């Protein structure tokens, strides 16, 4: 199937996420799935983003809230452990940061051009609650 622009589909067209029969999709890693050419997974949206989430594994408690709430399935989790963010599909909405319960948060939003190593080196420290 040739790739179509969003304005080339007929009104009411059904766009299938996957090509062919799907068996146990939950157990299949994202990169091993047969995504159709009309799926948003095959298109990068990285050039839309102005801010990006940066993940600091030192503060992550693997609660999976970011994975559950991400509207773009951009949180990469393996065996119930967050391992990173799919920057090809992340639109920079910041929902992952909003739902992160850690102190400080394990995901924070920064400028698209921010250097991740520098950002992590200057990560906020834990807020001590006053007694």
MITISE-675359 format. One record per residue: x, y, z of N, C-alpha, C, O, CB in turn; residue in three letters. Coordinates in Angstrom, 1 decimal, padded with zeros to 4 digits. Glycine has a CB too. Example, Ala and Ser with C-alpha at 12.3 -4.5 7.8 and 13.67 -1.06 7.14 Angstrom:
BEGIN
+--------+--------+--------+--------+--------+--------+--------+--------+--------+--------+--------+--------+--------+--------+--------+--------+
:   n.px :   n.py :   n.pz :  ca.px :  ca.py :  ca.pz :   c.px :   c.py :   c.pz :   o.px :   o.py :   o.pz :  cb.px :  cb.py :  cb.pz : residu :
+--------+--------+--------+--------+--------+--------+--------+--------+--------+--------+--------+--------+--------+--------+--------+--------+
:  013.2 : -005.7 :  007.8 :  012.3 : -004.5 :  007.8 :  013.2 : -003.3 :  007.8 :  014.2 : -003.3 :  008.5 :  011.3 : -004.5 :  009.0 :    ALA :
:  012.8 : -002.2 :  007.1 :  013.7 : -001.1 :  007.1 :  012.9 :  000.0 :  007.9 :  013.4 :  001.1 :  008.0 :  014.1 : -000.6 :  005.7 :    SER :
+--------+--------+--------+--------+--------+--------+--------+--------+--------+--------+--------+--------+--------+--------+--------+--------+
//
This chain:
BEGIN
+--------+--------+--------+--------+--------+--------+--------+--------+--------+--------+--------+--------+--------+--------+--------+--------+
:   n.px :   n.py :   n.pz :  ca.px :  ca.py :  ca.pz :   c.px :   c.py :   c.pz :   o.px :   o.py :   o.pz :  cb.px :  cb.py :  cb.pz : residu :
+--------+--------+--------+--------+--------+--------+--------+--------+--------+--------+--------+--------+--------+--------+--------+--------+
:  000.8 : -001.2 :  000.0 :  000.0 :  000.0 :  000.0 :  000.9 :  001.2 :  000.0 :  001.8 :  001.3 :  000.8 : -001.0 :  000.0 :  001.2 :    UNK :
:  000.6 :  002.2 : -000.9 :  001.4 :  003.4 : -000.9 :  001.0 :  004.3 :  000.2 : -000.2 :  004.3 :  000.6 :  001.2 :  004.1 : -002.3 :    UNK :
:  002.0 :  005.0 :  000.8 :  001.7 :  005.9 :  001.9 :  000.8 :  007.0 :  001.4 :  001.0 :  007.6 :  000.3 :  003.0 :  006.4 :  002.5 :    UNK :
: -000.2 :  007.3 :  002.2 : -001.1 :  008.4 :  001.9 : -001.0 :  009.5 :  002.9 : -000.6 :  009.2 :  004.1 : -002.6 :  008.0 :  001.8 :    UNK :
: -001.2 :  010.7 :  002.5 : -001.3 :  011.8 :  003.5 : -002.6 :  011.8 :  004.2 : -003.5 :  011.2 :  003.8 : -001.1 :  013.2 :  002.8 :    UNK :
: -002.7 :  012.4 :  005.4 : -003.9 :  012.4 :  006.2 : -005.1 :  012.9 :  005.4 : -006.2 :  012.5 :  005.6 : -003.8 :  013.2 :  007.4 :    UNK :
: -004.9 :  013.8 :  004.4 : -006.0 :  014.4 :  003.7 : -006.4 :  013.6 :  002.4 : -007.3 :  014.0 :  001.7 : -005.6 :  015.8 :  003.3 :    UNK :
: -005.7 :  012.4 :  002.2 : -006.0 :  011.6 :  001.1 : -006.9 :  010.4 :  001.4 : -007.3 :  009.7 :  000.5 : -004.7 :  011.1 :  000.5 :    UNK :
: -007.2 :  010.2 :  002.6 : -008.1 :  009.1 :  003.0 : -009.6 :  009.5 :  002.8 : -009.9 :  010.7 :  003.0 : -007.9 :  008.6 :  004.5 :    UNK :
: -010.4 :  008.6 :  002.5 : -011.9 :  008.9 :  002.4 : -012.4 :  009.1 :  003.8 : -011.9 :  008.5 :  004.8 : -012.6 :  007.7 :  001.7 :    UNK :
: -013.4 :  010.0 :  003.9 : -014.1 :  010.2 :  005.2 : -014.7 :  008.9 :  005.7 : -015.3 :  008.2 :  004.9 : -015.2 :  011.3 :  005.0 :    UNK :
: -014.4 :  008.5 :  006.9 : -014.9 :  007.3 :  007.5 : -014.0 :  006.1 :  007.2 : -014.4 :  005.0 :  007.6 : -016.3 :  007.1 :  007.0 :    UNK :
: -012.9 :  006.3 :  006.6 : -012.0 :  005.2 :  006.3 : -011.5 :  004.5 :  007.6 : -011.2 :  005.2 :  008.5 : -010.8 :  005.6 :  005.4 :    UNK :
: -011.4 :  003.2 :  007.6 : -010.9 :  002.5 :  008.7 : -009.4 :  002.2 :  008.5 : -009.0 :  001.6 :  007.5 : -011.7 :  001.2 :  009.0 :    UNK :
: -008.6 :  002.7 :  009.4 : -007.1 :  002.5 :  009.3 : -006.7 :  001.4 :  010.2 : -006.9 :  001.5 :  011.5 : -006.4 :  003.8 :  009.5 :    UNK :
: -006.3 :  000.3 :  009.7 : -005.8 : -000.8 :  010.6 : -004.4 : -000.6 :  011.1 : -003.5 : -000.1 :  010.4 : -005.9 : -002.2 :  009.8 :    UNK :
: -004.2 : -000.9 :  012.4 : -002.9 : -000.7 :  013.0 : -001.9 : -001.7 :  012.5 : -000.8 : -001.4 :  012.3 : -003.1 : -000.7 :  014.5 :    UNK :
: -002.4 : -002.9 :  012.3 : -001.4 : -004.0 :  011.9 : -001.8 : -004.7 :  010.6 : -003.0 : -004.7 :  010.3 : -001.4 : -005.0 :  013.1 :    UNK :
: -000.9 : -005.2 :  009.9 : -001.1 : -006.0 :  008.7 : -001.2 : -007.4 :  009.1 : -000.4 : -007.9 :  009.9 :  000.0 : -005.7 :  007.6 :    UNK :
: -002.1 : -008.2 :  008.5 : -002.2 : -009.6 :  008.8 : -002.9 : -009.9 :  010.1 : -003.4 : -009.1 :  010.8 : -000.9 : -010.2 :  008.7 :    UNK :
: -002.8 : -011.2 :  010.4 : -003.4 : -011.8 :  011.7 : -002.6 : -011.4 :  012.9 : -001.3 : -011.5 :  012.8 : -003.6 : -013.3 :  011.5 :    UNK :
: -003.2 : -011.1 :  013.9 : -002.5 : -010.7 :  015.2 : -002.7 : -011.8 :  016.2 : -003.8 : -012.1 :  016.6 : -002.9 : -009.3 :  015.7 :    UNK :
: -001.6 : -012.4 :  016.7 : -001.7 : -013.4 :  017.8 : -000.9 : -012.8 :  019.0 :  000.2 : -012.5 :  018.9 : -001.1 : -014.8 :  017.3 :    UNK :
: -001.6 : -012.7 :  020.1 : -001.0 : -012.3 :  021.4 : -000.1 : -011.1 :  021.2 :  001.1 : -011.1 :  021.5 : -000.1 : -013.5 :  021.9 :    UNK :
: -000.8 : -010.0 :  020.8 : -000.1 : -008.7 :  020.5 :  000.6 : -008.2 :  021.8 :  001.6 : -007.5 :  021.7 : -001.0 : -007.7 :  020.0 :    UNK :
:  000.0 : -008.5 :  023.0 :  000.5 : -007.9 :  024.2 :  001.9 : -008.5 :  024.5 :  002.7 : -007.9 :  025.2 : -000.4 : -008.3 :  025.4 :    UNK :
:  002.2 : -009.7 :  024.0 :  003.5 : -010.4 :  024.3 :  004.5 : -010.1 :  023.2 :  005.6 : -010.5 :  023.3 :  003.3 : -011.9 :  024.4 :    UNK :
:  004.1 : -009.3 :  022.2 :  005.0 : -009.0 :  021.1 :  005.6 : -007.6 :  021.3 :  004.9 : -006.6 :  021.4 :  004.3 : -009.1 :  019.7 :    UNK :
:  006.9 : -007.5 :  021.3 :  007.6 : -006.2 :  021.4 :  007.2 : -005.3 :  020.3 :  006.9 : -005.7 :  019.2 :  009.1 : -006.4 :  021.5 :    UNK :
:  007.1 : -004.0 :  020.6 :  006.7 : -003.0 :  019.6 :  007.5 : -003.1 :  018.3 :  006.9 : -003.1 :  017.2 :  006.9 : -001.6 :  020.1 :    UNK :
:  008.8 : -003.3 :  018.4 :  009.6 : -003.3 :  017.2 :  009.4 : -004.6 :  016.4 :  009.9 : -004.7 :  015.2 :  011.1 : -003.2 :  017.6 :    UNK :
:  008.8 : -005.6 :  016.9 :  008.5 : -006.9 :  016.2 :  007.1 : -007.0 :  015.6 :  006.8 : -008.0 :  015.0 :  008.8 : -008.0 :  017.2 :    UNK :
:  006.3 : -005.9 :  015.8 :  004.9 : -006.0 :  015.4 :  004.9 : -005.5 :  013.9 :  005.7 : -004.7 :  013.4 :  004.0 : -005.0 :  016.2 :    UNK :
:  003.9 : -006.1 :  013.1 :  003.7 : -005.8 :  011.7 :  002.8 : -004.6 :  011.6 :  001.6 : -004.8 :  011.2 :  003.2 : -007.1 :  011.0 :    UNK :
:  003.3 : -003.4 :  011.8 :  002.5 : -002.2 :  011.7 :  002.2 : -001.9 :  010.2 :  003.0 : -002.1 :  009.3 :  003.2 : -001.0 :  012.3 :    UNK :
:  000.9 : -001.5 :  010.0 :  000.5 : -001.2 :  008.6 :  001.1 :  000.2 :  008.2 :  001.5 :  001.0 :  009.0 : -001.0 : -001.1 :  008.4 :    UNK :
:  001.2 :  000.4 :  006.9 :  001.7 :  001.7 :  006.4 :  000.8 :  002.9 :  006.8 :  001.3 :  004.0 :  006.7 :  001.9 :  001.7 :  004.9 :    UNK :
: -000.5 :  002.6 :  007.1 : -001.4 :  003.7 :  007.5 : -001.4 :  004.0 :  009.0 : -002.1 :  004.8 :  009.5 : -002.8 :  003.4 :  007.0 :    UNK :
: -000.5 :  003.2 :  009.7 : -000.5 :  003.4 :  011.2 :  000.4 :  004.6 :  011.6 :  001.4 :  004.8 :  010.9 :  000.1 :  002.1 :  011.8 :    UNK :
:  000.0 :  005.3 :  012.6 :  000.8 :  006.4 :  013.1 :  002.2 :  005.9 :  013.6 :  003.1 :  006.7 :  013.7 :  000.1 :  007.2 :  014.1 :    UNK :
:  002.3 :  004.6 :  013.9 :  003.6 :  004.1 :  014.4 :  004.7 :  004.2 :  013.3 :  005.8 :  004.2 :  013.7 :  003.4 :  002.7 :  014.9 :    UNK :
:  004.3 :  004.1 :  012.1 :  005.3 :  004.1 :  011.0 :  005.8 :  005.5 :  010.6 :  006.7 :  005.7 :  009.8 :  004.7 :  003.5 :  009.8 :    UNK :
:  005.1 :  006.5 :  011.2 :  005.5 :  007.9 :  010.9 :  006.2 :  008.6 :  012.1 :  005.7 :  008.5 :  013.2 :  004.3 :  008.8 :  010.5 :    UNK :
:  007.3 :  009.2 :  011.9 :  008.0 :  009.9 :  013.0 :  007.3 :  011.3 :  013.2 :  007.0 :  012.0 :  012.2 :  009.5 :  010.1 :  012.6 :    UNK :
:  007.2 :  011.7 :  014.4 :  006.6 :  013.0 :  014.7 :  007.6 :  013.8 :  015.5 :  007.3 :  014.9 :  016.1 :  005.3 :  012.9 :  015.5 :    UNK :
:  008.9 :  013.4 :  015.5 :  009.9 :  014.0 :  016.3 :  010.1 :  015.5 :  015.9 :  010.5 :  016.3 :  016.7 :  011.2 :  013.3 :  016.2 :    UNK :
:  009.9 :  015.8 :  014.6 :  010.1 :  017.2 :  014.2 :  009.0 :  018.1 :  014.7 :  009.2 :  019.4 :  014.5 :  010.3 :  017.3 :  012.7 :    UNK :
:  007.9 :  017.6 :  015.2 :  006.9 :  018.5 :  015.8 :  007.2 :  019.0 :  017.1 :  006.8 :  020.1 :  017.5 :  005.5 :  017.7 :  015.8 :    UNK :
:  008.0 :  018.3 :  017.9 :  008.2 :  018.5 :  019.3 :  009.1 :  019.7 :  019.6 :  010.1 :  019.9 :  018.9 :  008.8 :  017.2 :  019.9 :    UNK :
:  008.7 :  020.5 :  020.6 :  009.5 :  021.6 :  021.0 :  010.2 :  021.3 :  022.4 :  011.3 :  021.8 :  022.6 :  008.6 :  022.9 :  021.2 :    UNK :
:  009.5 :  020.5 :  023.2 :  010.1 :  020.0 :  024.4 :  010.0 :  018.5 :  024.5 :  009.1 :  017.9 :  023.9 :  009.4 :  020.7 :  025.7 :    UNK :
:  010.9 :  017.9 :  025.2 :  011.0 :  016.4 :  025.3 :  011.1 :  015.9 :  026.7 :  011.6 :  016.7 :  027.5 :  012.1 :  015.9 :  024.4 :    UNK :
:  010.6 :  014.7 :  027.0 :  010.8 :  014.2 :  028.3 :  012.2 :  013.6 :  028.4 :  012.7 :  012.9 :  027.4 :  009.8 :  013.1 :  028.6 :    UNK :
:  012.9 :  013.8 :  029.5 :  014.2 :  013.1 :  029.7 :  014.0 :  012.2 :  030.9 :  013.4 :  012.6 :  031.9 :  015.4 :  014.2 :  030.0 :    UNK :
:  014.5 :  011.0 :  030.8 :  014.3 :  010.0 :  031.8 :  015.5 :  009.8 :  032.6 :  016.6 :  009.6 :  032.1 :  013.9 :  008.6 :  031.1 :    UNK :
:  015.4 :  009.8 :  033.9 :  016.5 :  009.6 :  034.9 :  016.2 :  008.3 :  035.6 :  015.3 :  008.3 :  036.6 :  016.7 :  010.8 :  035.9 :    UNK :
:  016.8 :  007.2 :  035.3 :  016.5 :  005.9 :  035.9 :  016.8 :  005.9 :  037.3 :  016.3 :  005.0 :  038.0 :  017.3 :  004.9 :  035.1 :    UNK :
:  017.7 :  006.8 :  037.9 :  018.0 :  006.7 :  039.3 :  016.9 :  007.0 :  040.2 :  016.9 :  006.7 :  041.4 :  019.2 :  007.7 :  039.5 :    UNK :
:  015.8 :  007.7 :  039.7 :  014.7 :  008.1 :  040.5 :  013.4 :  007.3 :  040.2 :  012.4 :  007.4 :  040.9 :  014.4 :  009.5 :  040.3 :    UNK :
:  013.5 :  006.4 :  039.2 :  012.3 :  005.7 :  038.7 :  012.0 :  004.5 :  039.7 :  012.9 :  003.8 :  040.1 :  012.5 :  005.1 :  037.3 :    UNK :
:  010.7 :  004.4 :  040.0 :  010.3 :  003.3 :  040.9 :  009.5 :  002.2 :  040.1 :  008.9 :  001.3 :  040.7 :  009.4 :  003.8 :  042.0 :    UNK :
:  009.5 :  002.3 :  038.8 :  008.8 :  001.4 :  037.9 :  007.4 :  001.2 :  038.2 :  006.9 :  000.1 :  038.2 :  009.5 :  000.1 :  037.9 :    UNK :
:  006.7 :  002.3 :  038.5 :  005.3 :  002.3 :  038.8 :  004.4 :  002.0 :  037.5 :  003.3 :  001.6 :  037.6 :  004.8 :  003.5 :  039.5 :    UNK :
:  005.0 :  002.4 :  036.4 :  004.4 :  002.2 :  035.1 :  003.3 :  003.2 :  034.8 :  002.6 :  003.1 :  033.8 :  003.8 :  000.8 :  035.0 :    UNK :
:  003.1 :  004.3 :  035.6 :  002.1 :  005.3 :  035.4 :  002.4 :  006.0 :  034.0 :  001.4 :  006.2 :  033.2 :  002.1 :  006.3 :  036.5 :    UNK :
:  003.6 :  006.3 :  033.7 :  003.9 :  007.0 :  032.5 :  003.6 :  006.1 :  031.3 :  003.0 :  006.6 :  030.3 :  005.4 :  007.3 :  032.4 :    UNK :
:  003.8 :  004.8 :  031.4 :  003.5 :  003.8 :  030.3 :  002.0 :  003.7 :  030.1 :  001.5 :  003.7 :  029.0 :  004.1 :  002.5 :  030.6 :    UNK :
:  001.3 :  003.7 :  031.2 : -000.2 :  003.6 :  031.1 : -000.8 :  004.8 :  030.5 : -001.7 :  004.7 :  029.7 : -000.8 :  003.3 :  032.5 :    UNK :
: -000.4 :  006.0 :  030.9 : -001.0 :  007.2 :  030.5 : -000.5 :  007.9 :  029.2 : -001.2 :  008.7 :  028.7 : -000.9 :  008.2 :  031.6 :    UNK :
:  000.6 :  007.4 :  028.7 :  001.2 :  008.0 :  027.5 :  000.2 :  007.8 :  026.3 : -000.1 :  006.7 :  026.0 :  002.6 :  007.4 :  027.1 :    UNK :
: -000.3 :  008.9 :  025.7 : -001.3 :  008.7 :  024.6 : -000.6 :  008.3 :  023.3 : -001.4 :  007.9 :  022.4 : -002.0 :  010.0 :  024.4 :    UNK :
:  000.7 :  008.3 :  023.2 :  001.4 :  007.9 :  022.0 :  002.1 :  006.6 :  022.1 :  002.9 :  006.2 :  021.1 :  002.3 :  009.0 :  021.6 :    UNK :
:  002.0 :  005.9 :  023.2 :  002.7 :  004.6 :  023.4 :  004.2 :  004.8 :  023.2 :  004.9 :  004.0 :  022.6 :  002.2 :  003.5 :  022.4 :    UNK :
:  004.7 :  005.9 :  023.7 :  006.1 :  006.3 :  023.5 :  007.0 :  005.9 :  024.7 :  008.2 :  006.0 :  024.6 :  006.2 :  007.8 :  023.3 :    UNK :
:  006.4 :  005.4 :  025.8 :  007.2 :  004.9 :  026.9 :  007.6 :  003.5 :  026.6 :  006.7 :  002.6 :  026.3 :  006.4 :  005.1 :  028.2 :    UNK :
:  008.9 :  003.2 :  026.7 :  009.4 :  001.8 :  026.4 :  009.6 :  001.1 :  027.7 :  010.4 :  001.6 :  028.6 :  010.7 :  001.9 :  025.5 :    UNK :
:  008.9 :  000.1 :  027.9 :  008.9 : -000.7 :  029.1 :  009.1 : -002.2 :  028.8 :  008.5 : -002.7 :  027.9 :  007.6 : -000.5 :  030.0 :    UNK :
:  010.0 : -002.8 :  029.5 :  010.3 : -004.2 :  029.3 :  010.3 : -004.9 :  030.7 :  010.9 : -004.5 :  031.6 :  011.7 : -004.5 :  028.6 :    UNK :
:  009.5 : -006.0 :  030.8 :  009.4 : -006.7 :  032.1 :  009.0 : -005.8 :  033.2 :  009.6 : -005.9 :  034.3 :  010.7 : -007.5 :  032.4 :    UNK :
:  008.1 : -004.9 :  033.0 :  007.6 : -003.9 :  034.0 :  008.7 : -003.0 :  034.5 :  008.6 : -002.5 :  035.6 :  007.0 : -004.7 :  035.1 :    UNK :
:  009.6 : -002.7 :  033.6 :  010.7 : -001.7 :  034.0 :  010.8 : -000.7 :  032.9 :  010.9 : -001.1 :  031.7 :  012.1 : -002.4 :  034.3 :    UNK :
:  010.7 :  000.6 :  033.2 :  010.9 :  001.6 :  032.2 :  012.3 :  001.7 :  031.7 :  013.2 :  001.7 :  032.5 :  010.5 :  003.0 :  032.8 :    UNK :
:  012.5 :  001.6 :  030.4 :  013.9 :  001.7 :  029.9 :  014.1 :  002.9 :  029.0 :  015.3 :  003.1 :  028.7 :  014.1 :  000.4 :  029.1 :    UNK :
:  013.1 :  003.6 :  028.7 :  013.4 :  004.8 :  027.9 :  012.1 :  005.4 :  027.3 :  011.0 :  004.9 :  027.5 :  014.4 :  004.6 :  026.9 :    UNK :
:  012.3 :  006.3 :  026.4 :  011.2 :  007.0 :  025.6 :  011.5 :  006.9 :  024.1 :  012.6 :  007.1 :  023.7 :  011.1 :  008.5 :  026.1 :    UNK :
:  010.5 :  006.5 :  023.4 :  010.6 :  006.4 :  021.9 :  010.4 :  007.8 :  021.4 :  009.3 :  008.3 :  021.2 :  009.4 :  005.4 :  021.4 :    UNK :
:  011.5 :  008.4 :  021.1 :  011.5 :  009.8 :  020.6 :  011.0 :  010.0 :  019.2 :  010.8 :  011.1 :  018.8 :  012.9 :  010.4 :  020.7 :    UNK :
:  010.9 :  008.9 :  018.4 :  010.3 :  009.0 :  017.1 :  008.8 :  009.3 :  017.2 :  008.2 :  009.9 :  016.3 :  010.6 :  007.8 :  016.3 :    UNK :
:  008.1 :  008.9 :  018.3 :  006.7 :  009.0 :  018.4 :  006.2 :  009.9 :  019.5 :  005.0 :  010.2 :  019.6 :  006.1 :  007.6 :  018.5 :    UNK :
:  007.1 :  010.3 :  020.4 :  006.7 :  011.2 :  021.5 :  006.5 :  012.6 :  020.9 :  007.2 :  013.1 :  020.1 :  007.9 :  011.3 :  022.5 :    UNK :
:  005.3 :  013.2 :  021.2 :  004.9 :  014.5 :  020.8 :  005.2 :  015.6 :  021.8 :  005.0 :  016.8 :  021.5 :  003.4 :  014.5 :  020.4 :    UNK :
:  005.8 :  015.2 :  023.0 :  006.1 :  016.2 :  023.9 :  005.0 :  016.8 :  024.7 :  005.0 :  017.9 :  025.2 :  006.8 :  017.3 :  023.3 :    UNK :
:  003.9 :  016.0 :  025.0 :  002.8 :  016.5 :  025.7 :  003.0 :  016.7 :  027.2 :  002.4 :  017.5 :  027.8 :  001.6 :  015.5 :  025.5 :    UNK :
:  003.9 :  015.9 :  027.8 :  004.3 :  016.0 :  029.2 :  003.4 :  015.2 :  030.1 :  003.5 :  015.4 :  031.4 :  004.2 :  017.5 :  029.6 :    UNK :
:  002.5 :  014.4 :  029.6 :  001.6 :  013.7 :  030.5 :  002.4 :  012.7 :  031.4 :  002.1 :  012.5 :  032.5 :  000.6 :  012.9 :  029.7 :    UNK :
:  003.5 :  012.1 :  030.8 :  004.3 :  011.2 :  031.6 :  004.9 :  011.9 :  032.8 :  005.0 :  011.3 :  033.9 :  005.5 :  010.7 :  030.7 :    UNK :
:  005.3 :  013.2 :  032.7 :  005.9 :  013.9 :  033.8 :  004.8 :  014.2 :  034.8 :  005.0 :  014.1 :  036.0 :  006.5 :  015.2 :  033.3 :    UNK :
:  003.6 :  014.6 :  034.3 :  002.5 :  014.9 :  035.3 :  002.1 :  013.7 :  036.1 :  001.8 :  013.9 :  037.3 :  001.3 :  015.3 :  034.5 :    UNK :
:  002.1 :  012.5 :  035.6 :  001.7 :  011.3 :  036.4 :  002.8 :  010.7 :  037.2 :  002.6 :  009.8 :  038.0 :  001.1 :  010.3 :  035.5 :    UNK :
:  004.1 :  011.1 :  037.0 :  005.2 :  010.5 :  037.7 :  005.1 :  010.9 :  039.2 :  005.1 :  012.0 :  039.5 :  006.5 :  011.0 :  037.1 :    UNK :
:  005.1 :  009.9 :  040.1 :  004.9 :  010.1 :  041.5 :  006.2 :  010.3 :  042.3 :  006.1 :  010.6 :  043.5 :  004.2 :  009.1 :  042.1 :    UNK :
:  007.4 :  010.2 :  041.7 :  008.6 :  010.2 :  042.5 :  009.0 :  011.6 :  042.8 :  008.5 :  012.6 :  042.2 :  009.7 :  009.5 :  041.7 :    UNK :
:  009.9 :  011.7 :  043.8 :  010.4 :  013.0 :  044.3 :  011.9 :  012.9 :  044.4 :  012.4 :  012.3 :  045.3 :  009.8 :  013.4 :  045.7 :    UNK :
:  012.6 :  013.6 :  043.4 :  012.1 :  014.3 :  042.3 :  011.6 :  013.4 :  041.2 :  011.8 :  012.1 :  041.3 :  013.2 :  015.2 :  041.7 :    UNK :
:  010.9 :  013.9 :  040.3 :  010.3 :  013.1 :  039.2 :  011.4 :  012.4 :  038.4 :  012.5 :  012.9 :  038.3 :  009.4 :  013.9 :  038.3 :    UNK :
:  011.1 :  011.2 :  037.9 :  012.1 :  010.5 :  037.1 :  012.0 :  010.9 :  035.6 :  012.9 :  010.5 :  034.9 :  011.9 :  009.0 :  037.3 :    UNK :
:  011.0 :  011.6 :  035.3 :  010.8 :  012.2 :  033.9 :  010.6 :  013.7 :  034.1 :  009.7 :  014.1 :  034.9 :  009.7 :  011.5 :  033.1 :    UNK :
:  011.3 :  014.5 :  033.4 :  011.1 :  015.9 :  033.4 :  011.2 :  016.4 :  031.9 :  011.8 :  015.8 :  031.1 :  012.2 :  016.7 :  034.2 :    UNK :
:  010.5 :  017.5 :  031.6 :  010.5 :  018.1 :  030.3 :  011.6 :  019.1 :  030.1 :  011.8 :  019.9 :  031.0 :  009.1 :  018.7 :  030.0 :    UNK :
:  012.3 :  019.1 :  029.0 :  013.3 :  020.0 :  028.7 :  013.2 :  020.4 :  027.2 :  012.5 :  019.8 :  026.4 :  014.7 :  019.4 :  029.0 :    UNK :
:  013.9 :  021.5 :  026.8 :  014.0 :  021.9 :  025.4 :  014.4 :  020.8 :  024.6 :  015.2 :  019.9 :  025.0 :  014.9 :  023.1 :  025.3 :    UNK :
:  013.9 :  020.7 :  023.4 :  014.3 :  019.7 :  022.4 :  015.8 :  019.6 :  022.2 :  016.3 :  018.5 :  021.9 :  013.5 :  019.9 :  021.0 :    UNK :
:  016.4 :  020.7 :  022.3 :  017.9 :  020.8 :  022.0 :  018.7 :  020.5 :  023.2 :  020.0 :  020.4 :  023.1 :  018.3 :  022.1 :  021.5 :    UNK :
:  018.1 :  020.3 :  024.4 :  018.9 :  020.0 :  025.6 :  019.7 :  018.8 :  025.5 :  019.2 :  017.7 :  025.0 :  017.9 :  019.9 :  026.8 :    UNK :
:  020.9 :  018.8 :  026.0 :  021.8 :  017.7 :  026.1 :  021.4 :  016.8 :  027.3 :  021.4 :  017.3 :  028.4 :  023.3 :  018.1 :  026.2 :    UNK :
:  021.0 :  015.6 :  027.0 :  020.5 :  014.7 :  028.1 :  021.5 :  014.4 :  029.2 :  021.1 :  014.4 :  030.3 :  020.0 :  013.4 :  027.5 :    UNK :
:  022.8 :  014.2 :  028.8 :  023.8 :  014.0 :  029.9 :  023.9 :  015.2 :  030.8 :  024.0 :  015.0 :  032.0 :  025.1 :  013.7 :  029.2 :    UNK :
:  023.9 :  016.4 :  030.3 :  024.0 :  017.6 :  031.1 :  022.8 :  017.8 :  032.0 :  022.9 :  018.1 :  033.2 :  024.2 :  018.8 :  030.2 :    UNK :
:  021.6 :  017.5 :  031.4 :  020.4 :  017.6 :  032.1 :  020.4 :  016.6 :  033.3 :  020.0 :  017.0 :  034.4 :  019.1 :  017.3 :  031.2 :    UNK :
:  020.7 :  015.4 :  033.1 :  020.8 :  014.4 :  034.1 :  021.8 :  014.7 :  035.2 :  021.6 :  014.5 :  036.4 :  021.0 :  013.0 :  033.6 :    UNK :
:  022.9 :  015.3 :  034.8 :  024.0 :  015.7 :  035.8 :  023.5 :  016.8 :  036.7 :  024.0 :  016.9 :  037.8 :  025.2 :  016.1 :  035.0 :    UNK :
:  022.5 :  017.6 :  036.2 :  022.0 :  018.7 :  037.0 :  020.6 :  018.5 :  037.4 :  019.8 :  019.4 :  037.7 :  022.1 :  020.0 :  036.2 :    UNK :
:  020.2 :  017.2 :  037.6 :  018.8 :  016.8 :  037.9 :  018.5 :  017.4 :  039.3 :  019.4 :  017.4 :  040.2 :  018.7 :  015.3 :  037.9 :    UNK :
:  017.3 :  017.8 :  039.5 :  016.9 :  018.3 :  040.9 :  017.1 :  017.3 :  042.0 :  017.0 :  016.1 :  041.7 :  015.4 :  018.8 :  040.9 :    UNK :
:  017.4 :  017.7 :  043.1 :  017.6 :  016.8 :  044.3 :  016.3 :  016.6 :  045.0 :  015.4 :  017.4 :  044.8 :  018.7 :  017.4 :  045.2 :    UNK :
:  016.2 :  015.6 :  045.8 :  015.0 :  015.2 :  046.5 :  014.7 :  016.4 :  047.5 :  015.5 :  016.9 :  048.2 :  015.2 :  013.9 :  047.3 :    UNK :
:  013.4 :  016.7 :  047.5 :  012.9 :  017.7 :  048.4 :  012.7 :  017.1 :  049.7 :  012.0 :  016.1 :  049.9 :  011.5 :  018.4 :  047.9 :    UNK :
:  013.3 :  017.6 :  050.7 :  013.2 :  017.1 :  052.1 :  012.0 :  017.8 :  052.7 :  011.9 :  019.0 :  052.8 :  014.5 :  017.4 :  053.0 :    UNK :
:  011.0 :  017.0 :  053.2 :  009.8 :  017.5 :  053.9 :  010.2 :  018.0 :  055.3 :  011.0 :  017.4 :  056.0 :  008.7 :  016.4 :  053.9 :    UNK :
:  009.7 :  019.2 :  055.6 :  009.9 :  019.7 :  056.9 :  009.1 :  019.0 :  058.0 :  007.9 :  018.8 :  057.7 :  009.7 :  021.2 :  056.9 :    UNK :
:  009.7 :  018.7 :  059.1 :  009.0 :  018.0 :  060.2 :  008.3 :  019.0 :  061.1 :  007.6 :  018.5 :  062.0 :  010.0 :  017.2 :  061.0 :    UNK :
+--------+--------+--------+--------+--------+--------+--------+--------+--------+--------+--------+--------+--------+--------+--------+--------+
//
